[in-house]
Amino acid sequence: MKKENNITNFDELLESKYGKPGTTERINFEIKAKAFAIGELIKEERRLAHLTQQELADKTGTKKSFISRIENGHTDIQLSTLYRLLEIGLGKKISISIA
């Protein structure tokens, strides 16, 4: 089903709003989208572990506000921090795959 702007799928929508893949604007959008997805993953795992943000912060030597910023996709985190949150704080294992 075509709309007035002739966008017919999600890829076309992304391209119209953020530019073609590889452009600076698109790369910045994709970085933010991945940060948001990581934050959602951490939030869900924290909830499954029945921990508050404060409890996770205490277990990992961070601050509650930092956990909140990560869960809301408002900050980049280092791999070492991701490891500390997931493996030490939540008892999960990280597996990285590059496609």
Residue, then its C-alpha position, 0 to 999 in steps of 0.5 A: m500500500k503506497k502512501e502519498n510520499n511513495i514510501t512502501n517499506f521500512d527501509e525506504l522510510l529510514e532512507s527518507k528520514y536518515g539518508k542512505p546507508g553509509t551516510t553520516e546521518r544514517i550511521n548516527f541514527e543506527i548507532k543510537a538505535k543499537a544503543f537503545a536496543i542494548g539498553e532495552l536488553i539490559k533493562e529486561e534482564r535486570r527486571l527478570a533478575h528482580l533487581t532495581q536500577q540501584e541494586l544493579a548499580d551497587k553490584t557493578g560499582t556504578k551509579k543508578s543514574f548511569i544505569s538509567r541513562i544506559e537503559n534509556g539509550h542516552t549514553d554509550i557504554q564501553l565493552s568492559t561496562l557491558y561485561r560488568l553489567l551483564e556478566i557480573g551484575l546479572g549473571k549472564k554471558i555475553s556472546i558477540s557475533i559479527a555478520 
